[in-house]
């Protein structure tokens, strides 16, 4: 048989273990080139710019 706990863990001890489980909201910033909201330290998916230079060439579709 597997071992069982001899005493119940307190609520405080349980909650301290779970203190790091909370999710943090994603921080969004405006792109310097197009103004679209994007995640920090990532390439803008709308225009392909990062740190003031074009990193990814984005094709524009003219459907309209």
PyMOL Python script that loads the backbone (N, CA, C, O; Angstrom):
from pymol import cmd

cmd.read_pdbstr("""\
ATOM      1  N   UNK A   1       0.837  -1.184   0.000  1.00  0.00           N
ATOM      2  CA  UNK A   1       0.000   0.000   0.000  1.00  0.00           C
ATOM      3  C   UNK A   1       0.882   1.247   0.000  1.00  0.00           C
ATOM      4  O   UNK A   1       1.933   1.271   0.642  1.00  0.00           O
ATOM      5  N   UNK A   2       0.451   2.281  -0.722  1.00  0.00           N
ATOM      6  CA  UNK A   2       1.250   3.507  -0.742  1.00  0.00           C
ATOM      7  C   UNK A   2       1.137   4.249   0.576  1.00  0.00           C
ATOM      8  O   UNK A   2       0.159   4.086   1.305  1.00  0.00           O
ATOM      9  N   UNK A   3       2.126   5.055   0.879  1.00  0.00           N
ATOM     10  CA  UNK A   3       2.076   5.823   2.127  1.00  0.00           C
ATOM     11  C   UNK A   3       1.015   6.915   2.060  1.00  0.00           C
ATOM     12  O   UNK A   3       0.754   7.473   0.994  1.00  0.00           O
ATOM     13  N   UNK A   4       0.414   7.213   3.185  1.00  0.00           N
ATOM     14  CA  UNK A   4      -0.596   8.245   3.296  1.00  0.00           C
ATOM     15  C   UNK A   4      -0.099   9.326   4.238  1.00  0.00           C
ATOM     16  O   UNK A   4       0.693   9.049   5.139  1.00  0.00           O
ATOM     17  N   UNK A   5      -0.557  10.560   4.040  1.00  0.00           N
ATOM     18  CA  UNK A   5      -0.125  11.628   4.939  1.00  0.00           C
ATOM     19  C   UNK A   5      -0.637  11.399   6.363  1.00  0.00           C
ATOM     20  O   UNK A   5      -1.779  10.990   6.574  1.00  0.00           O
ATOM     21  N   UNK A   6       0.230  11.671   7.320  1.00  0.00           N
ATOM     22  CA  UNK A   6      -0.147  11.465   8.711  1.00  0.00           C
ATOM     23  C   UNK A   6      -1.030  12.605   9.222  1.00  0.00           C
ATOM     24  O   UNK A   6      -1.920  12.392  10.047  1.00  0.00           O
ATOM     25  N   UNK A   7      -0.772  13.825   8.720  1.00  0.00           N
ATOM     26  CA  UNK A   7      -1.558  14.990   9.122  1.00  0.00           C
ATOM     27  C   UNK A   7      -2.020  15.741   7.873  1.00  0.00           C
ATOM     28  O   UNK A   7      -1.375  15.692   6.825  1.00  0.00           O
ATOM     29  N   UNK A   8      -3.140  16.430   8.008  1.00  0.00           N
ATOM     30  CA  UNK A   8      -3.664  17.236   6.909  1.00  0.00           C
ATOM     31  C   UNK A   8      -2.809  18.492   6.741  1.00  0.00           C
ATOM     32  O   UNK A   8      -2.444  19.143   7.719  1.00  0.00           O
ATOM     33  N   UNK A   9      -2.497  18.822   5.481  1.00  0.00           N
ATOM     34  CA  UNK A   9      -1.764  20.063   5.221  1.00  0.00           C
ATOM     35  C   UNK A   9      -2.715  21.233   5.439  1.00  0.00           C
ATOM     36  O   UNK A   9      -3.884  21.166   5.061  1.00  0.00           O
ATOM     37  N   UNK A  10      -2.224  22.285   6.039  1.00  0.00           N
ATOM     38  CA  UNK A  10      -3.059  23.445   6.320  1.00  0.00           C
ATOM     39  C   UNK A  10      -3.386  24.183   5.023  1.00  0.00           C
ATOM     40  O   UNK A  10      -2.710  24.012   4.008  1.00  0.00           O
ATOM     41  N   UNK A  11      -4.440  25.011   5.074  1.00  0.00           N
ATOM     42  CA  UNK A  11      -4.837  25.795   3.906  1.00  0.00           C
ATOM     43  C   UNK A  11      -3.750  26.783   3.510  1.00  0.00           C
ATOM     44  O   UNK A  11      -3.542  27.052   2.327  1.00  0.00           O
ATOM     45  N   UNK A  12      -3.063  27.319   4.509  1.00  0.00           N
ATOM     46  CA  UNK A  12      -1.981  28.260   4.217  1.00  0.00           C
ATOM     47  C   UNK A  12      -0.841  27.598   3.479  1.00  0.00           C
ATOM     48  O   UNK A  12      -0.282  28.182   2.551  1.00  0.00           O
ATOM     49  N   UNK A  13      -0.487  26.390   3.875  1.00  0.00           N
ATOM     50  CA  UNK A  13       0.599  25.664   3.210  1.00  0.00           C
ATOM     51  C   UNK A  13       0.184  25.298   1.781  1.00  0.00           C
ATOM     52  O   UNK A  13       0.988  25.394   0.854  1.00  0.00           O
ATOM     53  N   UNK A  14      -1.061  24.884   1.612  1.00  0.00           N
ATOM     54  CA  UNK A  14      -1.576  24.557   0.292  1.00  0.00           C
ATOM     55  C   UNK A  14      -1.556  25.786  -0.615  1.00  0.00           C
ATOM     56  O   UNK A  14      -1.136  25.704  -1.769  1.00  0.00           O
ATOM     57  N   UNK A  15      -2.014  26.930  -0.088  1.00  0.00           N
ATOM     58  CA  UNK A  15      -2.088  28.139  -0.891  1.00  0.00           C
ATOM     59  C   UNK A  15      -0.712  28.712  -1.207  1.00  0.00           C
ATOM     60  O   UNK A  15      -0.527  29.309  -2.268  1.00  0.00           O
ATOM     61  N   UNK A  16       0.249  28.543  -0.316  1.00  0.00           N
ATOM     62  CA  UNK A  16       1.617  28.993  -0.612  1.00  0.00           C
ATOM     63  C   UNK A  16       2.217  28.189  -1.760  1.00  0.00           C
ATOM     64  O   UNK A  16       2.983  28.726  -2.560  1.00  0.00           O
ATOM     65  N   UNK A  17       1.881  26.934  -1.843  1.00  0.00           N
ATOM     66  CA  UNK A  17       2.370  26.114  -2.944  1.00  0.00           C
ATOM     67  C   UNK A  17       1.767  26.587  -4.264  1.00  0.00           C
ATOM     68  O   UNK A  17       2.421  26.520  -5.305  1.00  0.00           O
ATOM     69  N   UNK A  18       0.540  27.060  -4.226  1.00  0.00           N
ATOM     70  CA  UNK A  18      -0.153  27.499  -5.431  1.00  0.00           C
ATOM     71  C   UNK A  18       0.074  28.977  -5.749  1.00  0.00           C
ATOM     72  O   UNK A  18      -0.566  29.511  -6.655  1.00  0.00           O
ATOM     73  N   UNK A  19       0.947  29.630  -5.043  1.00  0.00           N
ATOM     74  CA  UNK A  19       1.155  31.067  -5.218  1.00  0.00           C
ATOM     75  C   UNK A  19       1.694  31.411  -6.603  1.00  0.00           C
ATOM     76  O   UNK A  19       1.470  32.521  -7.084  1.00  0.00           O
ATOM     77  N   UNK A  20       2.396  30.490  -7.254  1.00  0.00           N
ATOM     78  CA  UNK A  20       3.014  30.761  -8.544  1.00  0.00           C
ATOM     79  C   UNK A  20       2.136  30.319  -9.713  1.00  0.00           C
ATOM     80  O   UNK A  20       2.559  30.408 -10.865  1.00  0.00           O
ATOM     81  N   UNK A  21       0.936  29.850  -9.437  1.00  0.00           N
ATOM     82  CA  UNK A  21       0.074  29.328 -10.494  1.00  0.00           C
ATOM     83  C   UNK A  21      -0.773  30.392 -11.171  1.00  0.00           C
ATOM     84  O   UNK A  21      -1.422  30.104 -12.176  1.00  0.00           O
ATOM     85  N   UNK A  22      -0.787  31.606 -10.655  1.00  0.00           N
ATOM     86  CA  UNK A  22      -1.637  32.651 -11.215  1.00  0.00           C
ATOM     87  C   UNK A  22      -1.129  33.064 -12.596  1.00  0.00           C
ATOM     88  O   UNK A  22       0.077  33.140 -12.828  1.00  0.00           O
ATOM     89  N   UNK A  23      -2.062  33.326 -13.506  1.00  0.00           N
ATOM     90  CA  UNK A  23      -1.710  33.777 -14.842  1.00  0.00           C
ATOM     91  C   UNK A  23      -1.562  35.297 -14.844  1.00  0.00           C
ATOM     92  O   UNK A  23      -2.324  36.000 -14.181  1.00  0.00           O
ATOM     93  N   UNK A  24      -0.589  35.793 -15.586  1.00  0.00           N
ATOM     94  CA  UNK A  24      -0.389  37.236 -15.699  1.00  0.00           C
ATOM     95  C   UNK A  24      -0.927  37.696 -17.047  1.00  0.00           C
ATOM     96  O   UNK A  24      -0.794  36.965 -18.029  1.00  0.00           O
ATOM     97  N   UNK A  25      -1.531  38.879 -17.133  1.00  0.00           N
ATOM     98  CA  UNK A  25      -2.053  39.354 -18.415  1.00  0.00           C
ATOM     99  C   UNK A  25      -0.919  39.678 -19.384  1.00  0.00           C
ATOM    100  O   UNK A  25       0.171  40.077 -18.974  1.00  0.00           O
ATOM    101  N   UNK A  26      -1.192  39.500 -20.663  1.00  0.00           N
ATOM    102  CA  UNK A  26      -0.216  39.777 -21.709  1.00  0.00           C
ATOM    103  C   UNK A  26      -0.072  41.285 -21.858  1.00  0.00           C
ATOM    104  O   UNK A  26      -1.071  42.000 -21.944  1.00  0.00           O
ATOM    105  N   UNK A  27       1.162  41.772 -21.889  1.00  0.00           N
ATOM    106  CA  UNK A  27       1.420  43.199 -22.053  1.00  0.00           C
ATOM    107  C   UNK A  27       1.476  43.534 -23.538  1.00  0.00           C
ATOM    108  O   UNK A  27       2.263  42.953 -24.285  1.00  0.00           O
ATOM    109  N   UNK A  28       0.642  44.468 -23.959  1.00  0.00           N
ATOM    110  CA  UNK A  28       0.604  44.890 -25.354  1.00  0.00           C
ATOM    111  C   UNK A  28       1.129  46.314 -25.471  1.00  0.00           C
ATOM    112  O   UNK A  28       0.889  47.155 -24.604  1.00  0.00           O
ATOM    113  N   UNK A  29       1.849  46.567 -26.556  1.00  0.00           N
ATOM    114  CA  UNK A  29       2.359  47.905 -26.853  1.00  0.00           C
ATOM    115  C   UNK A  29       1.989  48.249 -28.289  1.00  0.00           C
ATOM    116  O   UNK A  29       1.731  47.358 -29.098  1.00  0.00           O
ATOM    117  N   UNK A  30       1.963  49.526 -28.601  1.00  0.00           N
ATOM    118  CA  UNK A  30       1.659  49.969 -29.964  1.00  0.00           C
ATOM    119  C   UNK A  30       2.907  49.873 -30.831  1.00  0.00           C
ATOM    120  O   UNK A  30       3.999  50.244 -30.401  1.00  0.00           O
ATOM    121  N   UNK A  31       2.742  49.379 -32.040  1.00  0.00           N
ATOM    122  CA  UNK A  31       3.849  49.284 -32.997  1.00  0.00           C
ATOM    123  C   UNK A  31       4.272  50.696 -33.401  1.00  0.00           C
ATOM    124  O   UNK A  31       3.421  51.550 -33.649  1.00  0.00           O
ATOM    125  N   UNK A  32       5.570  50.945 -33.468  1.00  0.00           N
ATOM    126  CA  UNK A  32       6.068  52.279 -33.830  1.00  0.00           C
ATOM    127  C   UNK A  32       5.791  52.608 -35.293  1.00  0.00           C
ATOM    128  O   UNK A  32       5.679  53.778 -35.658  1.00  0.00           O
ATOM    129  N   UNK A  33       5.679  51.572 -36.135  1.00  0.00           N
ATOM    130  CA  UNK A  33       5.512  51.793 -37.567  1.00  0.00           C
ATOM    131  C   UNK A  33       4.044  51.979 -37.962  1.00  0.00           C
ATOM    132  O   UNK A  33       3.699  52.947 -38.640  1.00  0.00           O
ATOM    133  N   UNK A  34       3.177  51.044 -37.533  1.00  0.00           N
ATOM    134  CA  UNK A  34       1.790  51.082 -37.999  1.00  0.00           C
ATOM    135  C   UNK A  34       0.788  51.411 -36.897  1.00  0.00           C
ATOM    136  O   UNK A  34      -0.361  51.733 -37.200  1.00  0.00           O
ATOM    137  N   UNK A  35       1.183  51.342 -35.635  1.00  0.00           N
ATOM    138  CA  UNK A  35       0.286  51.662 -34.542  1.00  0.00           C
ATOM    139  C   UNK A  35      -0.554  50.497 -34.055  1.00  0.00           C
ATOM    140  O   UNK A  35      -1.326  50.649 -33.108  1.00  0.00           O
ATOM    141  N   UNK A  36      -0.420  49.339 -34.682  1.00  0.00           N
ATOM    142  CA  UNK A  36      -1.170  48.147 -34.274  1.00  0.00           C
ATOM    143  C   UNK A  36      -0.645  47.646 -32.925  1.00  0.00           C
ATOM    144  O   UNK A  36       0.551  47.731 -32.647  1.00  0.00           O
ATOM    145  N   UNK A  37      -1.550  47.123 -32.091  1.00  0.00           N
ATOM    146  CA  UNK A  37      -1.131  46.581 -30.807  1.00  0.00           C
ATOM    147  C   UNK A  37      -0.448  45.231 -31.017  1.00  0.00           C
ATOM    148  O   UNK A  37      -0.939  44.389 -31.769  1.00  0.00           O
ATOM    149  N   UNK A  38       0.693  45.033 -30.344  1.00  0.00           N
ATOM    150  CA  UNK A  38       1.458  43.789 -30.470  1.00  0.00           C
ATOM    151  C   UNK A  38       2.067  43.454 -29.130  1.00  0.00           C
ATOM    152  O   UNK A  38       2.087  44.299 -28.235  1.00  0.00           O
ATOM    153  N   UNK A  39       2.573  42.222 -28.967  1.00  0.00           N
ATOM    154  CA  UNK A  39       3.238  41.820 -27.740  1.00  0.00           C
ATOM    155  C   UNK A  39       4.619  42.457 -27.684  1.00  0.00           C
ATOM    156  O   UNK A  39       5.221  42.756 -28.715  1.00  0.00           O
ATOM    157  N   UNK A  40       5.115  42.661 -26.459  1.00  0.00           N
ATOM    158  CA  UNK A  40       6.443  43.252 -26.297  1.00  0.00           C
ATOM    159  C   UNK A  40       7.512  42.312 -26.824  1.00  0.00           C
ATOM    160  O   UNK A  40       7.376  41.092 -26.730  1.00  0.00           O
ATOM    161  N   UNK A  41       8.572  42.876 -27.379  1.00  0.00           N
ATOM    162  CA  UNK A  41       9.757  42.153 -27.830  1.00  0.00           C
ATOM    163  C   UNK A  41       9.447  41.130 -28.915  1.00  0.00           C
ATOM    164  O   UNK A  41      10.116  40.101 -29.005  1.00  0.00           O
ATOM    165  N   UNK A  42       8.441  41.403 -29.736  1.00  0.00           N
ATOM    166  CA  UNK A  42       8.102  40.515 -30.849  1.00  0.00           C
ATOM    167  C   UNK A  42       7.903  41.342 -32.109  1.00  0.00           C
ATOM    168  O   UNK A  42       7.673  42.549 -32.042  1.00  0.00           O
ATOM    169  N   UNK A  43       7.992  40.685 -33.251  1.00  0.00           N
ATOM    170  CA  UNK A  43       7.781  41.334 -34.532  1.00  0.00           C
ATOM    171  C   UNK A  43       6.297  41.637 -34.684  1.00  0.00           C
ATOM    172  O   UNK A  43       5.451  40.829 -34.301  1.00  0.00           O
ATOM    173  N   UNK A  44       5.983  42.793 -35.238  1.00  0.00           N
ATOM    174  CA  UNK A  44       4.588  43.166 -35.493  1.00  0.00           C
ATOM    175  C   UNK A  44       4.053  42.276 -36.612  1.00  0.00           C
ATOM    176  O   UNK A  44       4.637  42.210 -37.694  1.00  0.00           O
ATOM    177  N   UNK A  45       2.940  41.594 -36.348  1.00  0.00           N
ATOM    178  CA  UNK A  45       2.365  40.707 -37.345  1.00  0.00           C
ATOM    179  C   UNK A  45       1.635  41.471 -38.444  1.00  0.00           C
ATOM    180  O   UNK A  45       1.357  40.911 -39.504  1.00  0.00           O
ATOM    181  N   UNK A  46       1.323  42.730 -38.206  1.00  0.00           N
ATOM    182  CA  UNK A  46       0.607  43.523 -39.197  1.00  0.00           C
ATOM    183  C   UNK A  46       1.555  44.071 -40.263  1.00  0.00           C
ATOM    184  O   UNK A  46       1.252  43.985 -41.453  1.00  0.00           O
ATOM    185  N   UNK A  47       2.693  44.632 -39.860  1.00  0.00           N
ATOM    186  CA  UNK A  47       3.594  45.265 -40.830  1.00  0.00           C
ATOM    187  C   UNK A  47       4.959  44.581 -40.931  1.00  0.00           C
ATOM    188  O   UNK A  47       5.695  44.843 -41.882  1.00  0.00           O
ATOM    189  N   UNK A  48       5.318  43.720 -39.987  1.00  0.00           N
ATOM    190  CA  UNK A  48       6.580  42.990 -40.064  1.00  0.00           C
ATOM    191  C   UNK A  48       7.779  43.761 -39.559  1.00  0.00           C
ATOM    192  O   UNK A  48       8.913  43.377 -39.847  1.00  0.00           O
ATOM    193  N   UNK A  49       7.567  44.852 -38.805  1.00  0.00           N
ATOM    194  CA  UNK A  49       8.674  45.660 -38.306  1.00  0.00           C
ATOM    195  C   UNK A  49       9.014  45.297 -36.861  1.00  0.00           C
ATOM    196  O   UNK A  49       8.146  44.886 -36.090  1.00  0.00           O
ATOM    197  N   UNK A  50      10.297  45.457 -36.508  1.00  0.00           N
ATOM    198  CA  UNK A  50      10.765  45.267 -35.142  1.00  0.00           C
ATOM    199  C   UNK A  50      11.960  46.174 -34.931  1.00  0.00           C
ATOM    200  O   UNK A  50      12.883  46.185 -35.745  1.00  0.00           O
ATOM    201  N   UNK A  51      11.954  46.936 -33.844  1.00  0.00           N
ATOM    202  CA  UNK A  51      13.052  47.847 -33.511  1.00  0.00           C
ATOM    203  C   UNK A  51      13.320  48.852 -34.646  1.00  0.00           C
ATOM    204  O   UNK A  51      14.471  49.208 -34.898  1.00  0.00           O
ATOM    205  N   UNK A  52      12.266  49.302 -35.323  1.00  0.00           N
ATOM    206  CA  UNK A  52      12.418  50.324 -36.347  1.00  0.00           C
ATOM    207  C   UNK A  52      12.885  49.833 -37.702  1.00  0.00           C
ATOM    208  O   UNK A  52      13.154  50.653 -38.580  1.00  0.00           O
ATOM    209  N   UNK A  53      12.992  48.525 -37.908  1.00  0.00           N
ATOM    210  CA  UNK A  53      13.403  48.011 -39.217  1.00  0.00           C
ATOM    211  C   UNK A  53      12.503  46.852 -39.619  1.00  0.00           C
ATOM    212  O   UNK A  53      11.928  46.175 -38.766  1.00  0.00           O
ATOM    213  N   UNK A  54      12.385  46.629 -40.927  1.00  0.00           N
ATOM    214  CA  UNK A  54      11.522  45.569 -41.430  1.00  0.00           C
ATOM    215  C   UNK A  54      12.240  44.226 -41.304  1.00  0.00           C
ATOM    216  O   UNK A  54      13.328  44.044 -41.849  1.00  0.00           O
ATOM    217  N   UNK A  55      11.640  43.313 -40.602  1.00  0.00           N
ATOM    218  CA  UNK A  55      12.236  42.001 -40.375  1.00  0.00           C
ATOM    219  C   UNK A  55      11.572  40.957 -41.263  1.00  0.00           C
ATOM    220  O   UNK A  55      12.243  40.065 -41.782  1.00  0.00           O
ATOM    221  N   UNK A  56      10.254  41.065 -41.440  1.00  0.00           N
ATOM    222  CA  UNK A  56       9.494  40.133 -42.256  1.00  0.00           C
ATOM    223  C   UNK A  56       8.769  40.931 -43.330  1.00  0.00           C
ATOM    224  O   UNK A  56       8.125  41.939 -43.042  1.00  0.00           O
ATOM    225  N   UNK A  57       8.882  40.465 -44.579  1.00  0.00           N
ATOM    226  CA  UNK A  57       8.153  41.113 -45.666  1.00  0.00           C
ATOM    227  C   UNK A  57       6.719  40.598 -45.655  1.00  0.00           C
ATOM    228  O   UNK A  57       6.486  39.401 -45.817  1.00  0.00           O
ATOM    229  N   UNK A  58       5.755  41.502 -45.463  1.00  0.00           N
ATOM    230  CA  UNK A  58       4.338  41.158 -45.413  1.00  0.00           C
ATOM    231  C   UNK A  58       3.696  41.549 -46.744  1.00  0.00           C
ATOM    232  O   UNK A  58       3.828  42.686 -47.196  1.00  0.00           O
ATOM    233  N   UNK A  59       3.003  40.596 -47.362  1.00  0.00           N
ATOM    234  CA  UNK A  59       2.295  40.883 -48.608  1.00  0.00           C
ATOM    235  C   UNK A  59       0.943  41.501 -48.283  1.00  0.00           C
ATOM    236  O   UNK A  59       0.230  41.019 -47.403  1.00  0.00           O
ATOM    237  N   UNK A  60       0.595  42.557 -48.987  1.00  0.00           N
ATOM    238  CA  UNK A  60      -0.694  43.229 -48.805  1.00  0.00           C
ATOM    239  C   UNK A  60      -1.656  42.719 -49.881  1.00  0.00           C
ATOM    240  O   UNK A  60      -1.335  42.770 -51.069  1.00  0.00           O
ATOM    241  N   UNK A  61      -2.823  42.232 -49.481  1.00  0.00           N
ATOM    242  CA  UNK A  61      -3.843  41.794 -50.419  1.00  0.00           C
ATOM    243  C   UNK A  61      -4.818  42.934 -50.643  1.00  0.00           C
ATOM    244  O   UNK A  61      -5.361  43.497 -49.693  1.00  0.00           O
ATOM    245  N   UNK A  62      -5.037  43.272 -51.912  1.00  0.00           N
ATOM    246  CA  UNK A  62      -5.962  44.352 -52.258  1.00  0.00           C
ATOM    247  C   UNK A  62      -7.280  43.736 -52.731  1.00  0.00           C
ATOM    248  O   UNK A  62      -7.589  43.706 -53.922  1.00  0.00           O
ATOM    249  N   UNK A  63      -8.039  43.248 -51.756  1.00  0.00           N
ATOM    250  CA  UNK A  63      -9.357  42.686 -52.058  1.00  0.00           C
ATOM    251  C   UNK A  63     -10.393  43.666 -51.536  1.00  0.00           C
ATOM    252  O   UNK A  63     -10.589  43.767 -50.325  1.00  0.00           O
ATOM    253  N   UNK A  64     -11.026  44.353 -52.382  1.00  0.00           N
ATOM    254  CA  UNK A  64     -11.993  45.278 -51.858  1.00  0.00           C
ATOM    255  C   UNK A  64     -12.553  46.124 -52.844  1.00  0.00           C
ATOM    256  O   UNK A  64     -13.396  46.964 -52.529  1.00  0.00           O
TER     257      UNK A  64
END
""", "prot")
cmd.dss("prot")
cmd.show_as("cartoon", "prot")
cmd.util.cbc("prot")
cmd.orient("prot")
